[in-house]
Amino acid sequence: AVVSTQSGHYGRGGNKKTPNFNDQEQIITSCSEMIAQINIVMGHVKKVLSGEAPSDKELGRQLMEVVQSIPNLDGDTITNMLNSHMQDLLAVEYLTYLTRQQLAISARINQIL
């Protein structure tokens, strides 16, 4: 779970998935998969701490690398970043729509002339 989280593999079977931020369902699915991966890692750590599973120094190092690579952001900061990103995407989508409409109007004008 640690290696797949570090390398960006979110799906089962090693399939690398990139989230589609145009679809809220994709974000929810990606977050759910990440939470499932975190729960697997937490379960393993609890087993090691309780002595039910043997410790592995390499896995411990990988866990530390993952934990240290995560930026320390509070919930409000993450929410603001997500909202800003979504607004940017909506603006791009709107501009794409306007461009398509302008091209359609231009094509009609050219047909008339």
Backbone as JSON Lines, residues from 0, in Angstrom:
{"i":0,"aa":"A","n":[0.83,-1.19,0.0],"ca":[0.0,0.0,0.0],"c":[0.87,1.25,0.0]}
{"i":1,"aa":"V","n":[1.98,1.2,0.76],"ca":[2.85,2.36,0.84],"c":[3.47,2.66,-0.51]}
{"i":2,"aa":"V","n":[4.0,1.62,-1.16],"ca":[4.65,1.81,-2.45],"c":[3.66,2.31,-3.49]}
{"i":3,"aa":"S","n":[2.45,1.74,-3.5],"ca":[1.48,2.18,-4.49],"c":[1.02,3.6,-4.22]}
{"i":4,"aa":"T","n":[0.97,4.01,-2.96],"ca":[0.6,5.38,-2.64],"c":[1.71,6.34,-3.06]}
{"i":5,"aa":"Q","n":[2.97,5.96,-2.8],"ca":[4.09,6.81,-3.17],"c":[4.18,6.98,-4.67]}
{"i":6,"aa":"S","n":[3.97,5.91,-5.41],"ca":[4.16,5.97,-6.85],"c":[2.95,6.52,-7.6]}
{"i":7,"aa":"G","n":[1.87,6.81,-6.9],"ca":[0.71,7.41,-7.54],"c":[-0.25,6.38,-8.12]}
{"i":8,"aa":"H","n":[-0.11,5.1,-7.75],"ca":[-1.03,4.08,-8.23],"c":[-2.21,4.03,-7.28]}
{"i":9,"aa":"Y","n":[-3.36,4.44,-7.77],"ca":[-4.54,4.48,-6.94],"c":[-5.44,3.28,-7.16]}
{"i":10,"aa":"G","n":[-5.36,2.67,-8.31],"ca":[-6.27,1.58,-8.63],"c":[-5.7,0.23,-8.27]}
{"i":11,"aa":"R","n":[-6.51,-0.78,-8.36],"ca":[-6.06,-2.14,-8.09],"c":[-5.33,-2.68,-9.32]}
{"i":12,"aa":"G","n":[-4.4,-3.59,-9.09],"ca":[-3.69,-4.21,-10.18],"c":[-2.61,-3.32,-10.79]}
{"i":13,"aa":"G","n":[-2.22,-2.25,-10.07],"ca":[-1.14,-1.41,-10.55],"c":[-1.54,-0.44,-11.65]}
{"i":14,"aa":"N","n":[-2.81,-0.28,-11.91],"ca":[-3.25,0.67,-12.93],"c":[-3.15,2.08,-12.37]}
{"i":15,"aa":"K","n":[-2.39,2.92,-13.03],"ca":[-2.26,4.29,-12.57],"c":[-3.44,5.09,-13.09]}
{"i":16,"aa":"K","n":[-4.16,5.68,-12.17],"ca":[-5.32,6.47,-12.54],"c":[-5.03,7.93,-12.24]}
{"i":17,"aa":"T","n":[-5.43,8.79,-13.13],"ca":[-5.34,10.21,-12.86],"c":[-6.75,10.73,-12.69]}
{"i":18,"aa":"P","n":[-6.99,11.48,-11.61],"ca":[-8.35,11.93,-11.37],"c":[-8.81,12.93,-12.41]}
{"i":19,"aa":"N","n":[-10.08,12.82,-12.78],"ca":[-10.7,13.75,-13.71],"c":[-11.42,14.8,-12.88]}
{"i":20,"aa":"F","n":[-10.82,16.0,-12.78],"ca":[-11.36,17.02,-11.9],"c":[-12.6,17.69,-12.47]}
{"i":21,"aa":"N","n":[-13.0,17.32,-13.68],"ca":[-14.24,17.86,-14.21],"c":[-15.44,17.13,-13.64]}
{"i":22,"aa":"D","n":[-15.21,16.02,-12.99],"ca":[-16.3,15.2,-12.49],"c":[-16.14,15.01,-10.99]}
{"i":23,"aa":"Q","n":[-17.1,15.51,-10.23],"ca":[-17.04,15.43,-8.77],"c":[-17.02,13.98,-8.29]}
{"i":24,"aa":"E","n":[-17.67,13.1,-9.02],"ca":[-17.68,11.69,-8.63],"c":[-16.28,11.09,-8.67]}
{"i":25,"aa":"Q","n":[-15.47,11.51,-9.63],"ca":[-14.1,11.02,-9.71],"c":[-13.29,11.44,-8.5]}
{"i":26,"aa":"I","n":[-13.5,12.68,-8.04],"ca":[-12.8,13.16,-6.85],"c":[-13.21,12.34,-5.64]}
{"i":27,"aa":"I","n":[-14.5,12.1,-5.51],"ca":[-14.99,11.31,-4.38],"c":[-14.43,9.9,-4.43]}
{"i":28,"aa":"T","n":[-14.39,9.29,-5.62],"ca":[-13.85,7.94,-5.77],"c":[-12.37,7.91,-5.42]}
{"i":29,"aa":"S","n":[-11.62,8.88,-5.9],"ca":[-10.19,8.93,-5.61],"c":[-9.93,9.09,-4.12]}
{"i":30,"aa":"C","n":[-10.7,9.95,-3.48],"ca":[-10.55,10.14,-2.03],"c":[-10.91,8.87,-1.27]}
{"i":31,"aa":"S","n":[-11.95,8.19,-1.7],"ca":[-12.34,6.93,-1.06],"c":[-11.25,5.88,-1.2]}
{"i":32,"aa":"E","n":[-10.65,5.79,-2.39],"ca":[-9.57,4.84,-2.6],"c":[-8.36,5.18,-1.75]}
{"i":33,"aa":"M","n":[-8.06,6.48,-1.62],"ca":[-6.93,6.9,-0.8],"c":[-7.19,6.57,0.67]}
{"i":34,"aa":"I","n":[-8.4,6.8,1.12],"ca":[-8.74,6.48,2.51],"c":[-8.62,4.98,2.75]}
{"i":35,"aa":"A","n":[-9.03,4.17,1.78],"ca":[-8.9,2.72,1.91],"c":[-7.42,2.32,2.02]}
{"i":36,"aa":"Q","n":[-6.56,2.95,1.2],"ca":[-5.13,2.67,1.27],"c":[-4.56,3.07,2.62]}
{"i":37,"aa":"I","n":[-4.97,4.22,3.14],"ca":[-4.5,4.69,4.45],"c":[-4.95,3.73,5.54]}
{"i":38,"aa":"N","n":[-6.18,3.24,5.45],"ca":[-6.68,2.28,6.45],"c":[-5.88,0.98,6.43]}
{"i":39,"aa":"I","n":[-5.47,0.52,5.25],"ca":[-4.65,-0.68,5.15],"c":[-3.31,-0.45,5.84]}
{"i":40,"aa":"V","n":[-2.69,0.69,5.55],"ca":[-1.4,1.0,6.16],"c":[-1.55,1.14,7.67]}
{"i":41,"aa":"M","n":[-2.58,1.83,8.13],"ca":[-2.79,2.0,9.57],"c":[-3.01,0.65,10.25]}
{"i":42,"aa":"G","n":[-3.75,-0.24,9.6],"ca":[-3.97,-1.57,10.16],"c":[-2.66,-2.32,10.32]}
{"i":43,"aa":"H","n":[-1.79,-2.23,9.32],"ca":[-0.5,-2.9,9.39],"c":[0.37,-2.31,10.51]}
{"i":44,"aa":"V","n":[0.39,-0.98,10.61],"ca":[1.18,-0.33,11.66],"c":[0.68,-0.74,13.04]}
{"i":45,"aa":"K","n":[-0.63,-0.81,13.22],"ca":[-1.17,-1.23,14.52],"c":[-0.76,-2.66,14.84]}
{"i":46,"aa":"K","n":[-0.76,-3.54,13.83],"ca":[-0.34,-4.92,14.06],"c":[1.13,-4.99,14.45]}
{"i":47,"aa":"V","n":[1.96,-4.19,13.81],"ca":[3.39,-4.17,14.15],"c":[3.59,-3.64,15.56]}
{"i":48,"aa":"L","n":[2.88,-2.57,15.92],"ca":[3.02,-1.99,17.25],"c":[2.54,-2.94,18.35]}
{"i":49,"aa":"S","n":[1.52,-3.73,18.05],"ca":[1.0,-4.67,19.05],"c":[1.79,-5.98,19.06]}
{"i":50,"aa":"G","n":[2.7,-6.16,18.11],"ca":[3.51,-7.37,18.07],"c":[2.89,-8.5,17.27]}
{"i":51,"aa":"E","n":[1.76,-8.26,16.63],"ca":[1.1,-9.29,15.84],"c":[1.81,-9.55,14.51]}
{"i":52,"aa":"A","n":[2.53,-8.54,14.02],"ca":[3.25,-8.67,12.75],"c":[4.69,-8.23,12.97]}
{"i":53,"aa":"P","n":[5.63,-8.85,12.23],"ca":[7.03,-8.46,12.39],"c":[7.29,-7.07,11.79]}
{"i":54,"aa":"S","n":[8.23,-6.36,12.38],"ca":[8.57,-5.04,11.85],"c":[9.51,-5.18,10.66]}
{"i":55,"aa":"D","n":[9.43,-4.22,9.77],"ca":[10.25,-4.21,8.57],"c":[10.86,-2.81,8.45]}
{"i":56,"aa":"K","n":[12.19,-2.72,8.57],"ca":[12.86,-1.42,8.56],"c":[12.66,-0.68,7.24]}
{"i":57,"aa":"E","n":[12.71,-1.4,6.13],"ca":[12.53,-0.76,4.82],"c":[11.12,-0.18,4.69]}
{"i":58,"aa":"L","n":[10.13,-0.94,5.13],"ca":[8.75,-0.44,5.08],"c":[8.59,0.77,5.99]}
{"i":59,"aa":"G","n":[9.25,0.74,7.15],"ca":[9.22,1.88,8.06],"c":[9.81,3.12,7.42]}
{"i":60,"aa":"R","n":[10.92,2.95,6.7],"ca":[11.54,4.08,6.0],"c":[10.6,4.63,4.93]}
{"i":61,"aa":"Q","n":[9.96,3.73,4.19],"ca":[9.03,4.17,3.16],"c":[7.86,4.93,3.76]}
{"i":62,"aa":"L","n":[7.36,4.45,4.9],"ca":[6.27,5.15,5.58],"c":[6.71,6.56,5.99]}
{"i":63,"aa":"M","n":[7.92,6.67,6.52],"ca":[8.42,7.98,6.94],"c":[8.55,8.92,5.74]}
{"i":64,"aa":"E","n":[9.01,8.4,4.6],"ca":[9.12,9.23,3.4],"c":[7.75,9.73,2.96]}
{"i":65,"aa":"V","n":[6.75,8.85,3.02],"ca":[5.39,9.25,2.63],"c":[4.86,10.31,3.58]}
{"i":66,"aa":"V","n":[5.03,10.08,4.88],"ca":[4.52,11.04,5.87],"c":[5.22,12.38,5.72]}
{"i":67,"aa":"Q","n":[6.53,12.38,5.49],"ca":[7.27,13.62,5.37],"c":[6.95,14.36,4.07]}
{"i":68,"aa":"S","n":[6.5,13.64,3.06],"ca":[6.2,14.29,1.78],"c":[4.84,14.98,1.77]}
{"i":69,"aa":"I","n":[4.01,14.72,2.77],"ca":[2.67,15.31,2.83],"c":[2.77,16.71,3.41]}
{"i":70,"aa":"P","n":[2.28,17.72,2.68],"ca":[2.32,19.08,3.22],"c":[1.4,19.21,4.43]}
{"i":71,"aa":"N","n":[1.81,20.02,5.37],"ca":[1.02,20.22,6.58],"c":[0.03,21.35,6.34]}
{"i":72,"aa":"L","n":[-1.16,21.0,5.89],"ca":[-2.2,21.98,5.58],"c":[-3.42,21.71,6.43]}
{"i":73,"aa":"D","n":[-4.06,22.78,6.87],"ca":[-5.3,22.59,7.62],"c":[-6.48,22.44,6.66]}
{"i":74,"aa":"G","n":[-7.6,22.06,7.19],"ca":[-8.79,21.79,6.37],"c":[-9.26,23.0,5.58]}
{"i":75,"aa":"D","n":[-9.19,24.18,6.18],"ca":[-9.64,25.39,5.48],"c":[-8.77,25.69,4.27]}
{"i":76,"aa":"T","n":[-7.47,25.5,4.42],"ca":[-6.55,25.75,3.31],"c":[-6.84,24.8,2.16]}
{"i":77,"aa":"I","n":[-7.05,23.54,2.48],"ca":[-7.34,22.54,1.45],"c":[-8.66,22.87,0.76]}
{"i":78,"aa":"T","n":[-9.66,23.25,1.55],"ca":[-10.97,23.61,0.98],"c":[-10.83,24.81,0.05]}
{"i":79,"aa":"N","n":[-10.08,25.82,0.47],"ca":[-9.88,27.01,-0.38],"c":[-9.16,26.65,-1.67]}
{"i":80,"aa":"M","n":[-8.13,25.78,-1.58],"ca":[-7.4,25.37,-2.77],"c":[-8.32,24.62,-3.73]}
{"i":81,"aa":"L","n":[-9.14,23.72,-3.19],"ca":[-10.05,22.95,-4.03],"c":[-11.08,23.86,-4.69]}
{"i":82,"aa":"N","n":[-11.64,24.78,-3.92],"ca":[-12.63,25.7,-4.48],"c":[-12.02,26.57,-5.57]}
{"i":83,"aa":"S","n":[-10.81,27.05,-5.34],"ca":[-10.13,27.86,-6.34],"c":[-9.88,27.07,-7.61]}
{"i":84,"aa":"H","n":[-9.46,25.82,-7.44],"ca":[-9.21,24.96,-8.59],"c":[-10.5,24.71,-9.37]}
{"i":85,"aa":"M","n":[-11.58,24.45,-8.66],"ca":[-12.86,24.2,-9.32],"c":[-13.33,25.44,-10.07]}
{"i":86,"aa":"Q","n":[-13.13,26.62,-9.49],"ca":[-13.52,27.86,-10.17],"c":[-12.7,28.05,-11.44]}
{"i":87,"aa":"D","n":[-11.41,27.73,-11.37],"ca":[-10.56,27.82,-12.56],"c":[-11.06,26.88,-13.65]}
{"i":88,"aa":"L","n":[-11.41,25.66,-13.26],"ca":[-11.89,24.69,-14.24],"c":[-13.22,25.12,-14.86]}
{"i":89,"aa":"L","n":[-14.09,25.7,-14.04],"ca":[-15.37,26.19,-14.57],"c":[-15.14,27.34,-15.54]}
{"i":90,"aa":"A","n":[-14.18,28.21,-15.24],"ca":[-13.87,29.32,-16.14],"c":[-13.33,28.79,-17.47]}
{"i":91,"aa":"V","n":[-12.46,27.8,-17.42],"ca":[-11.93,27.21,-18.65],"c":[-13.04,26.54,-19.45]}
{"i":92,"aa":"E","n":[-13.93,25.85,-18.75],"ca":[-15.05,25.2,-19.44],"c":[-15.94,26.24,-20.12]}
{"i":93,"aa":"Y","n":[-16.2,27.35,-19.43],"ca":[-17.02,28.42,-19.99],"c":[-16.34,29.04,-21.21]}
{"i":94,"aa":"L","n":[-15.03,29.3,-21.11],"ca":[-14.3,29.87,-22.24],"c":[-14.28,28.91,-23.43]}
{"i":95,"aa":"T","n":[-14.2,27.62,-23.17],"ca":[-14.25,26.63,-24.24],"c":[-15.6,26.68,-24.93]}
{"i":96,"aa":"Y","n":[-16.65,26.78,-24.15],"ca":[-18.0,26.88,-24.72],"c":[-18.13,28.13,-25.59]}
{"i":97,"aa":"L","n":[-17.63,29.26,-25.08],"ca":[-17.71,30.51,-25.86],"c":[-16.92,30.4,-27.16]}
{"i":98,"aa":"T","n":[-15.76,29.77,-27.11],"ca":[-14.95,29.61,-28.32],"c":[-15.68,28.75,-29.34]}
{"i":99,"aa":"R","n":[-16.3,27.67,-28.9],"ca":[-17.06,26.81,-29.82],"c":[-18.2,27.57,-30.45]}
{"i":100,"aa":"Q","n":[-18.89,28.36,-29.64],"ca":[-20.01,29.14,-30.17],"c":[-19.53,30.16,-31.19]}
{"i":101,"aa":"Q","n":[-18.4,30.81,-30.89],"ca":[-17.85,31.79,-31.81],"c":[-17.43,31.13,-33.12]}
{"i":102,"aa":"L","n":[-16.84,29.95,-33.05],"ca":[-16.47,29.23,-34.27],"c":[-17.7,28.83,-35.07]}
{"i":103,"aa":"A","n":[-18.76,28.42,-34.39],"ca":[-19.99,28.06,-35.09],"c":[-20.6,29.27,-35.79]}
{"i":104,"aa":"I","n":[-20.61,30.4,-35.11],"ca":[-21.15,31.63,-35.71],"c":[-20.29,32.05,-36.9]}
{"i":105,"aa":"S","n":[-18.98,31.94,-36.76],"ca":[-18.08,32.3,-37.86],"c":[-18.3,31.4,-39.06]}
{"i":106,"aa":"A","n":[-18.5,30.11,-38.81],"ca":[-18.74,29.19,-39.91],"c":[-20.05,29.52,-40.62]}
{"i":107,"aa":"R","n":[-21.09,29.88,-39.89],"ca":[-22.37,30.25,-40.49],"c":[-22.24,31.52,-41.32]}
{"i":108,"aa":"I","n":[-21.49,32.49,-40.8],"ca":[-21.3,33.73,-41.54],"c":[-20.56,33.45,-42.84]}
{"i":109,"aa":"N","n":[-19.54,32.6,-42.78],"ca":[-18.78,32.25,-43.98],"c":[-19.66,31.52,-45.0]}
{"i":110,"aa":"Q","n":[-20.6,30.7,-44.54],"ca":[-21.51,30.01,-45.45],"c":[-22.42,31.01,-46.14]}
{"i":111,"aa":"I","n":[-22.85,32.01,-45.41],"ca":[-23.75,33.0,-45.99],"c":[-23.02,33.85,-47.04]}
{"i":112,"aa":"L","n":[-21.77,34.2,-46.74],"ca":[-21.01,35.04,-47.65],"c":[-20.51,34.18,-48.78]}
